[in-house]
Amino acid sequence: MSFIVKFTFASLLFLTAGQAFAVLLPEPFHSPSSGEITVSDLKWSDPAQLPEGIKKSSDYKKWIKDLGSPILWFSEINVDDNNKTQEILIASSFSGSGGRNFLLMTETKKGKWRALSQIFGAPIFITTQSSAYADLQTYHRSGGDMWLQVFKFKNQKYELHTSTLVPRSLVTECFYQRWLELNLLRARQSDQKCNF
């Protein structure tokens, strides 16, 4: 049985026994100039400086209780085209083999905050023409498998849009190292692009 895998930016093409199957995948790990924000692009701050309004919010308190570990850092981030709102991405101090936990909060009015999303795995925000809010992609591991999940902003929060198992043949050493950098909140170690 012949089996060929070809990756071209946004699609995978599987040819097996004369039949073709296409799986759409967003191009992972774009450069910041392509309208993408990753954790490597952010300026992280000490958790002691986290706004009091976040610490008092029920969403944050529940997330901390469920997580069972303190936060490591937080960063301001702009995930929409409305400069009047402020969003903050909070990183947990624990990063397991599947990925790190993050909480994305937004200020609804002066001093009042609510969660836009709980995130598991390396988050990547990509601006789109179709929405004022960036799309959210996450990569996380479950067992030996890597998953790509895409979230769209809907009903005042990020909701799961698609969940795709990344074929193991695409999880190259380059892919894995980039995923590890994002989950460990490290700056990009090289300019090498992962060519899938």
Accessible surface in RSA format (square Angstrom, percent):
REM  Atomic radii and reference values for relative SASA: ProtOr
REM  Chains: A
REM  Algorithm: Lee & Richards
REM  Probe-radius: 1.40
REM  Slices: 20
REM RES _ NUM      All-atoms   Total-Side   Main-Chain    Non-polar    All polar
REM                ABS   REL    ABS   REL    ABS   REL    ABS   REL    ABS   REL
RES MET A   1   197.76 102.4 109.13  72.2  88.63 211.0  97.66  83.0 100.10 132.6
RES SER A   2    72.83  61.5  58.67  78.3  14.17  32.6  46.79  99.6  26.04  36.5
RES PHE A   3   122.16  61.1  93.84  58.1  28.32  73.7  93.84  56.9  28.32  81.0
RES ILE A   4    96.68  55.0  93.34  69.5   3.34   8.1  96.68  69.6   0.00   0.0
RES VAL A   5    47.51  31.3  17.94  16.2  29.57  71.3  17.94  15.6  29.57  80.2
RES LYS A   6   119.62  58.4 114.65  70.3   4.97  11.8  63.66  57.3  55.96  59.6
RES PHE A   7    34.64  17.3  10.70   6.6  23.94  62.3  10.70   6.5  23.94  68.5
RES THR A   8    65.88  46.9  56.80  57.6   9.08  21.6  44.66  60.0  21.22  32.1
RES PHE A   9   147.01  73.5 143.49  88.9   3.51   9.1 143.87  87.2   3.14   9.0
RES ALA A  10    54.18  49.8  53.65  82.8   0.53   1.2  53.65  75.6   0.53   1.4
RES SER A  11    31.57  26.7  31.10  41.5   0.47   1.1  11.69  24.9  19.88  27.9
RES LEU A  12     0.19   0.1   0.05   0.0   0.14   0.3   0.05   0.0   0.14   0.4
RES LEU A  13    66.41  37.0  65.95  47.2   0.46   1.2  65.95  46.3   0.46   1.2
RES PHE A  14    28.93  14.5  28.93  17.9   0.00   0.0  28.93  17.5   0.00   0.0
RES LEU A  15    66.37  37.0  66.10  47.3   0.27   0.7  66.31  46.6   0.07   0.2
RES THR A  16    27.60  19.6  27.03  27.4   0.57   1.4  23.94  32.2   3.66   5.5
RES ALA A  17    75.31  69.2  41.17  63.5  34.14  77.7  56.65  79.8  18.66  49.4
RES GLY A  18    83.28 102.7   0.00   N/A  83.28 102.7  42.22 115.9  41.07  92.0
RES GLN A  19   112.81  63.1 108.61  79.4   4.20  10.0  31.59  67.2  81.23  61.6
RES ALA A  20    63.32  58.2  34.42  53.1  28.90  65.7  34.55  48.7  28.77  76.2
RES PHE A  21   102.11  51.1  97.85  60.6   4.26  11.1 102.11  61.9   0.00   0.0
RES ALA A  22    74.91  68.9  41.98  64.8  32.93  74.9  41.98  59.1  32.93  87.2
RES VAL A  23    51.53  33.9  48.06  43.5   3.47   8.4  51.53  44.8   0.00   0.0
RES LEU A  24   137.83  76.8 120.80  86.4  17.03  42.8 120.83  84.9  17.00  45.7
RES LEU A  25     9.17   5.1   7.78   5.6   1.40   3.5   9.05   6.4   0.12   0.3
RES PRO A  26    43.32  31.6  33.76  30.8   9.56  34.7  42.28  34.9   1.04   6.5
RES GLU A  27    47.58  27.3  44.15  33.4   3.43   8.2   9.76  18.9  37.82  30.9
RES PRO A  28    12.97   9.5   7.49   6.8   5.48  19.9   7.50   6.2   5.47  34.0
RES PHE A  29    10.24   5.1   2.97   1.8   7.27  18.9   2.97   1.8   7.27  20.8
RES HIS A  30    32.01  17.5  31.52  21.9   0.49   1.3  20.89  21.5  11.12  12.9
RES SER A  31    36.95  31.2  35.65  47.6   1.30   3.0  26.44  56.3  10.50  14.7
RES PRO A  32    72.96  53.2  60.84  55.5  12.12  44.1  61.13  50.5  11.83  73.5
RES SER A  33   110.30  93.2  66.83  89.2  43.47 100.1  59.10 125.8  51.21  71.7
RES SER A  34    61.46  51.9  29.01  38.7  32.45  74.7  41.45  88.3  20.01  28.0
RES GLY A  35    25.72  31.7   0.00   N/A  25.72  31.7  23.69  65.0   2.03   4.5
RES GLU A  36     4.96   2.8   0.66   0.5   4.30  10.2   0.15   0.3   4.81   3.9
RES ILE A  37    43.87  25.0  43.84  32.7   0.03   0.1  43.87  31.6   0.00   0.0
RES THR A  38     2.32   1.7   0.95   1.0   1.37   3.3   1.93   2.6   0.40   0.6
RES VAL A  39     2.51   1.7   0.81   0.7   1.70   4.1   0.81   0.7   1.70   4.6
RES SER A  40    26.52  22.4   4.08   5.4  22.44  51.7   6.31  13.4  20.20  28.3
RES ASP A  41    65.97  46.2  29.61  29.5  36.36  86.0  21.78  51.3  44.18  44.1
RES LEU A  42    29.05  16.2  12.19   8.7  16.87  42.4  14.45  10.1  14.61  39.3
RES LYS A  43   178.44  87.1 163.66 100.4  14.79  35.2 112.72 101.5  65.72  70.0
RES TRP A  44    49.29  19.8  22.43  10.9  26.86  63.1  22.27  11.9  27.01  43.8
RES SER A  45    31.28  26.4  24.70  33.0   6.58  15.2   8.12  17.3  23.16  32.4
RES ASP A  46    77.13  54.0  68.59  68.3   8.55  20.2  22.81  53.7  54.32  54.2
RES PRO A  47    39.76  29.0  36.57  33.3   3.19  11.6  36.70  30.3   3.06  19.0
RES ALA A  48    81.54  75.0  52.87  81.6  28.67  65.2  61.71  86.9  19.83  52.5
RES GLN A  49   124.31  69.5 101.40  74.1  22.91  54.5  40.27  85.7  84.03  63.7
RES LEU A  50     4.84   2.7   0.69   0.5   4.15  10.4   0.69   0.5   4.15  11.2
RES PRO A  51    41.93  30.6  31.62  28.8  10.31  37.5  41.93  34.6   0.00   0.0
RES GLU A  52   104.35  59.9  98.87  74.8   5.49  13.1  56.86 110.0  47.49  38.8
RES GLY A  53    15.37  19.0   0.00   N/A  15.37  19.0   6.09  16.7   9.28  20.8
RES ILE A  54     0.00   0.0   0.00   0.0   0.00   0.0   0.00   0.0   0.00   0.0
RES LYS A  55    68.56  33.4  61.68  37.8   6.87  16.4  39.27  35.3  29.28  31.2
RES LYS A  56   146.64  71.5 131.36  80.6  15.28  36.4  77.91  70.1  68.73  73.2
RES SER A  57    13.34  11.3   3.81   5.1   9.52  21.9  13.34  28.4   0.00   0.0
RES SER A  58    87.64  74.1  76.91 102.6  10.73  24.7  50.08 106.6  37.56  52.6
RES ASP A  59    53.00  37.1  48.04  47.8   4.96  11.7   7.61  17.9  45.40  45.3
RES TYR A  60    25.80  12.0  25.80  14.7   0.00   0.0  12.19   9.2  13.61  16.8
RES LYS A  61   119.44  58.3 111.96  68.7   7.48  17.8  67.59  60.8  51.85  55.2
RES LYS A  62   121.26  59.2 116.27  71.3   4.99  11.9  93.76  84.4  27.49  29.3
RES TRP A  63     7.38   3.0   6.94   3.4   0.44   1.0   3.50   1.9   3.89   6.3
RES ILE A  64    47.83  27.2  46.28  34.5   1.55   3.7  46.28  33.3   1.55   4.2
RES LYS A  65   171.77  83.8 147.66  90.6  24.10  57.4  99.41  89.5  72.35  77.1
RES ASP A  66    90.51  63.4  54.94  54.7  35.57  84.1  32.03  75.4  58.48  58.3
RES LEU A  67    43.93  24.5  17.31  12.4  26.61  66.9  20.35  14.3  23.58  63.4
RES GLY A  68    67.99  83.8   0.00   N/A  67.99  83.8  34.28  94.1  33.72  75.5
RES SER A  69    22.67  19.2  17.44  23.3   5.23  12.1  20.97  44.6   1.71   2.4
RES PRO A  70    94.15  68.6  88.31  80.5   5.84  21.2  93.31  77.0   0.84   5.2
RES ILE A  71    18.09  10.3   7.75   5.8  10.34  24.9   7.75   5.6  10.34  28.1
RES LEU A  72    53.41  29.7  49.62  35.5   3.79   9.5  50.34  35.4   3.07   8.3
RES TRP A  73    87.00  34.9  87.00  42.1   0.00   0.0  60.81  32.4  26.19  42.5
RES PHE A  74    14.12   7.1  14.12   8.7   0.00   0.0  14.12   8.6   0.00   0.0
RES SER A  75     2.00   1.7   1.44   1.9   0.56   1.3   0.56   1.2   1.44   2.0
RES GLU A  76   113.36  65.1  99.98  75.6  13.38  31.9  28.56  55.2  84.81  69.2
RES ILE A  77    12.67   7.2   0.97   0.7  11.70  28.2   8.35   6.0   4.32  11.7
RES ASN A  78    72.28  49.8  59.86  57.8  12.42  29.9  32.71  78.7  39.57  38.2
RES VAL A  79     2.65   1.7   0.00   0.0   2.65   6.4   2.07   1.8   0.58   1.6
RES ASP A  80    10.77   7.5   1.70   1.7   9.07  21.5   4.60  10.8   6.17   6.1
RES ASP A  81   110.06  77.1  81.40  81.0  28.66  67.8  43.49 102.4  66.56  66.4
RES ASN A  82    63.25  43.6  58.13  56.2   5.12  12.3  21.72  52.3  41.52  40.1
RES ASN A  83   134.36  92.7 101.75  98.3  32.61  78.5  34.85  83.9  99.51  96.2
RES LYS A  84   194.86  95.1 156.53  96.0  38.33  91.3 106.63  96.0  88.23  94.0
RES THR A  85    44.46  31.6  32.32  32.8  12.14  28.9  35.32  47.4   9.14  13.8
RES GLN A  86    58.38  32.6  54.20  39.6   4.17   9.9  27.65  58.9  30.73  23.3
RES GLU A  87     0.60   0.3   0.28   0.2   0.31   0.7   0.00   0.0   0.60   0.5
RES ILE A  88     1.19   0.7   1.19   0.9   0.00   0.0   1.19   0.9   0.00   0.0
RES LEU A  89     1.55   0.9   1.55   1.1   0.00   0.0   1.55   1.1   0.00   0.0
RES ILE A  90     0.00   0.0   0.00   0.0   0.00   0.0   0.00   0.0   0.00   0.0
RES ALA A  91     0.00   0.0   0.00   0.0   0.00   0.0   0.00   0.0   0.00   0.0
RES SER A  92     0.05   0.0   0.05   0.1   0.00   0.0   0.01   0.0   0.04   0.1
RES SER A  93    44.16  37.3  22.06  29.4  22.10  50.9  16.13  34.4  28.02  39.3
RES PHE A  94   127.94  64.0 125.11  77.5   2.84   7.4 127.88  77.5   0.07   0.2
RES SER A  95    34.75  29.4   7.19   9.6  27.57  63.5   4.28   9.1  30.47  42.7
RES GLY A  96    26.38  32.5   0.00   N/A  26.38  32.5  18.66  51.2   7.72  17.3
RES SER A  97    86.98  73.5  66.60  88.9  20.38  46.9  42.50  90.5  44.48  62.3
RES GLY A  98    12.30  15.2   0.00   N/A  12.30  15.2   7.63  20.9   4.67  10.5
RES GLY A  99     2.82   3.5   0.00   N/A   2.82   3.5   0.14   0.4   2.68   6.0
RES ARG A 100    10.84   4.6  10.84   5.5   0.00   0.0   0.00   0.0  10.84   6.6
RES ASN A 101    36.78  25.4  36.78  35.5   0.00   0.0   0.28   0.7  36.50  35.3
RES PHE A 102     0.08   0.0   0.00   0.0   0.08   0.2   0.00   0.0   0.08   0.2
RES LEU A 103     0.32   0.2   0.32   0.2   0.00   0.0   0.32   0.2   0.00   0.0
RES LEU A 104     0.00   0.0   0.00   0.0   0.00   0.0   0.00   0.0   0.00   0.0
RES MET A 105     0.00   0.0   0.00   0.0   0.00   0.0   0.00   0.0   0.00   0.0
RES THR A 106     8.21   5.8   8.21   8.3   0.00   0.0   5.17   6.9   3.05   4.6
RES GLU A 107    40.15  23.0  34.03  25.7   6.12  14.6   5.14   9.9  35.00  28.6
RES THR A 108    73.61  52.4  37.31  37.8  36.30  86.5  35.51  47.7  38.10  57.6
RES LYS A 109   142.87  69.7 132.58  81.4  10.28  24.5  85.97  77.4  56.90  60.6
RES LYS A 110   193.96  94.6 168.53 103.4  25.43  60.5 116.48 104.8  77.48  82.5
RES GLY A 111    37.05  45.7   0.00   N/A  37.05  45.7  28.28  77.6   8.76  19.6
RES LYS A 112   121.83  59.4 120.58  74.0   1.25   3.0  64.68  58.2  57.15  60.9
RES TRP A 113    21.87   8.8   5.82   2.8  16.04  37.7   3.60   1.9  18.27  29.6
RES ARG A 114    70.20  29.5  70.09  35.7   0.10   0.2  42.47  58.0  27.73  16.8
RES ALA A 115    24.06  22.1  14.06  21.7  10.00  22.7  14.06  19.8  10.00  26.5
RES LEU A 116     2.95   1.6   0.40   0.3   2.55   6.4   1.46   1.0   1.50   4.0
RES SER A 117    11.64   9.8   2.93   3.9   8.71  20.1   8.65  18.4   2.99   4.2
RES GLN A 118   107.04  59.9  85.03  62.1  22.01  52.4  26.19  55.8  80.84  61.3
RES ILE A 119     4.24   2.4   0.41   0.3   3.83   9.2   2.59   1.9   1.65   4.5
RES PHE A 120    83.19  41.6  76.67  47.5   6.52  17.0  76.67  46.5   6.52  18.7
RES GLY A 121     0.00   0.0   0.00   N/A   0.00   0.0   0.00   0.0   0.00   0.0
RES ALA A 122     0.00   0.0   0.00   0.0   0.00   0.0   0.00   0.0   0.00   0.0
RES PRO A 123     0.60   0.4   0.22   0.2   0.38   1.4   0.22   0.2   0.38   2.4
RES ILE A 124     0.08   0.0   0.08   0.1   0.00   0.0   0.08   0.1   0.00   0.0
RES PHE A 125     2.95   1.5   2.34   1.4   0.61   1.6   2.34   1.4   0.61   1.8
RES ILE A 126    27.64  15.7  27.64  20.6   0.00   0.0  27.64  19.9   0.00   0.0
RES THR A 127    85.50  60.8  71.99  73.0  13.51  32.2  57.49  77.2  28.01  42.4
RES THR A 128    43.16  30.7  19.65  19.9  23.51  56.0  28.36  38.1  14.79  22.4
RES GLN A 129   192.72 107.8 154.72 113.1  38.00  90.5  64.77 137.9 127.95  97.0
RES SER A 130   102.87  86.9  61.39  81.9  41.48  95.6  56.68 120.7  46.19  64.7
RES SER A 131    46.17  39.0  27.70  37.0  18.47  42.5  29.33  62.5  16.84  23.6
RES ALA A 132    54.72  50.3  37.26  57.5  17.46  39.7  40.47  57.0  14.25  37.7
RES TYR A 133    42.50  19.8  41.24  23.5   1.26   3.3  21.03  15.8  21.47  26.5
RES ALA A 134     5.00   4.6   2.42   3.7   2.58   5.9   2.88   4.1   2.12   5.6
RES ASP A 135    16.29  11.4  16.29  16.2   0.00   0.0   3.51   8.3  12.78  12.7
RES LEU A 136     0.16   0.1   0.16   0.1   0.00   0.0   0.16   0.1   0.00   0.0
RES GLN A 137     6.74   3.8   6.74   4.9   0.00   0.0   0.08   0.2   6.66   5.1
RES THR A 138     1.29   0.9   1.29   1.3   0.00   0.0   0.78   1.0   0.51   0.8
RES TYR A 139     3.18   1.5   3.18   1.8   0.00   0.0   2.36   1.8   0.82   1.0
RES HIS A 140    22.86  12.5  22.86  15.9   0.00   0.0   6.39   6.6  16.47  19.2
RES ARG A 141    67.60  28.4  61.97  31.6   5.62  13.4   7.84  10.7  59.76  36.2
RES SER A 142    63.16  53.4  52.34  69.9  10.82  24.9  18.52  39.4  44.64  62.5
RES GLY A 143    73.38  90.5   0.00   N/A  73.38  90.5  46.52 127.7  26.85  60.1
RES GLY A 144    57.22  70.6   0.00   N/A  57.22  70.6  27.56  75.6  29.66  66.4
RES ASP A 145    40.50  28.4  40.38  40.2   0.11   0.3   0.11   0.3  40.38  40.3
RES MET A 146     4.39   2.3   2.44   1.6   1.95   4.7   2.44   2.1   1.95   2.6
RES TRP A 147    74.08  29.7  74.08  35.9   0.00   0.0  68.74  36.6   5.34   8.7
RES LEU A 148     2.72   1.5   2.57   1.8   0.15   0.4   2.57   1.8   0.15   0.4
RES GLN A 149    35.98  20.1  35.98  26.3   0.00   0.0   0.00   0.0  35.98  27.3
RES VAL A 150    13.50   8.9  13.50  12.2   0.00   0.0  13.50  11.7   0.00   0.0
RES PHE A 151    28.52  14.3  28.52  17.7   0.00   0.0  28.52  17.3   0.00   0.0
RES LYS A 152    70.26  34.3  70.26  43.1   0.00   0.0  41.02  36.9  29.24  31.1
RES PHE A 153    39.51  19.8  15.96   9.9  23.54  61.3  15.96   9.7  23.54  67.4
RES LYS A 154   125.83  61.4 120.23  73.8   5.60  13.3  70.41  63.4  55.43  59.0
RES ASN A 155   106.83  73.7  76.67  74.1  30.16  72.6  28.86  69.5  77.97  75.4
RES GLN A 156   117.51  65.7 116.59  85.2   0.92   2.2  45.43  96.7  72.08  54.7
RES LYS A 157    98.86  48.2  98.86  60.7   0.00   0.0  42.01  37.8  56.85  60.6
RES TYR A 158    12.18   5.7   0.00   0.0  12.18  31.7   0.00   0.0  12.18  15.0
RES GLU A 159    49.66  28.5  44.63  33.8   5.03  12.0  24.36  47.1  25.30  20.7
RES LEU A 160    96.45  53.7  66.07  47.3  30.39  76.4  66.07  46.4  30.39  81.8
RES HIS A 161   110.17  60.2  82.35  57.2  27.83  71.2  49.54  51.1  60.64  70.6
RES THR A 162    61.13  43.5  54.64  55.4   6.49  15.5  54.50  73.2   6.63  10.0
RES SER A 163    55.04  46.5  25.55  34.1  29.49  67.9  19.12  40.7  35.92  50.3
RES THR A 164    26.74  19.0  23.53  23.9   3.21   7.6  13.02  17.5  13.72  20.7
RES LEU A 165    82.49  45.9  70.78  50.6  11.71  29.4  70.78  49.7  11.71  31.5
RES VAL A 166     4.89   3.2   4.12   3.7   0.77   1.9   4.12   3.6   0.77   2.1
RES PRO A 167    28.63  20.9  20.21  18.4   8.42  30.6  28.63  23.6   0.00   0.0
RES ARG A 168   159.16  66.8 142.76  72.8  16.40  39.0  67.32  92.0  91.84  55.7
RES SER A 169    75.65  63.9  42.26  56.4  33.39  76.9  52.78 112.4  22.88  32.0
RES LEU A 170    13.80   7.7  13.69   9.8   0.11   0.3  13.80   9.7   0.00   0.0
RES VAL A 171    44.22  29.1  24.17  21.9  20.06  48.3  24.35  21.2  19.88  53.9
RES THR A 172    56.27  40.0  47.41  48.1   8.86  21.1  53.85  72.3   2.42   3.7
RES GLU A 173   120.48  69.2 110.20  83.4  10.28  24.5  63.81 123.4  56.67  46.3
RES CYS A 174    29.43  22.3  18.86  21.0  10.57  24.8  20.10  50.9   9.33  10.1
RES PHE A 175     3.32   1.7   3.32   2.1   0.00   0.0   3.32   2.0   0.00   0.0
RES TYR A 176    63.74  29.8  63.74  36.3   0.00   0.0  39.77  29.9  23.97  29.6
RES GLN A 177    75.80  42.4  75.74  55.4   0.06   0.1  30.82  65.6  44.98  34.1
RES ARG A 178    11.93   5.0  10.51   5.4   1.42   3.4   7.72  10.6   4.21   2.6
RES TRP A 179     5.28   2.1   5.28   2.6   0.00   0.0   5.28   2.8   0.00   0.0
RES LEU A 180    48.39  26.9  48.39  34.6   0.00   0.0  48.39  34.0   0.00   0.0
RES GLU A 181    14.75   8.5  14.72  11.1   0.03   0.1   2.93   5.7  11.82   9.7
RES LEU A 182     0.00   0.0   0.00   0.0   0.00   0.0   0.00   0.0   0.00   0.0
RES ASN A 183     2.41   1.7   2.41   2.3   0.00   0.0   2.41   5.8   0.00   0.0
RES LEU A 184    59.36  33.1  48.92  35.0  10.44  26.3  48.92  34.4  10.44  28.1
RES LEU A 185    19.17  10.7   0.27   0.2  18.90  47.5   0.27   0.2  18.90  50.9
RES ARG A 186   113.87  47.8 108.39  55.3   5.47  13.0  29.01  39.6  84.86  51.4
RES ALA A 187    68.47  63.0  59.32  91.5   9.15  20.8  60.42  85.1   8.05  21.3
RES ARG A 188    70.49  29.6  46.98  23.9  23.52  56.0  26.77  36.6  43.72  26.5
RES GLN A 189   120.89  67.6  87.37  63.9  33.52  79.8  35.26  75.0  85.63  64.9
RES SER A 190    59.91  50.6  48.40  64.6  11.51  26.5  45.19  96.2  14.71  20.6
RES ASP A 191   133.48  93.5 111.75 111.2  21.73  51.4  38.54  90.7  94.94  94.7
RES GLN A 192   117.18  65.5  99.68  72.8  17.50  41.7  37.62  80.1  79.56  60.3
RES LYS A 193   123.78  60.4 107.28  65.8  16.50  39.3  75.28  67.8  48.50  51.7
RES CYS A 194    21.22  16.0   2.98   3.3  18.24  42.9   0.87   2.2  20.35  21.9
RES ASN A 195   145.50 100.3 114.57 110.7  30.93  74.5  34.00  81.8 111.50 107.8
RES PHE A 196    25.45  12.7   4.55   2.8  20.90  54.4  21.18  12.8   4.27  12.2
END  Absolute sums over single chains surface
CHAIN  1 A    10774.8       8431.2       2343.6       6105.1       4669.7
END  Absolute sums over all chains
TOTAL         10774.8       8431.2       2343.6       6105.1       4669.7
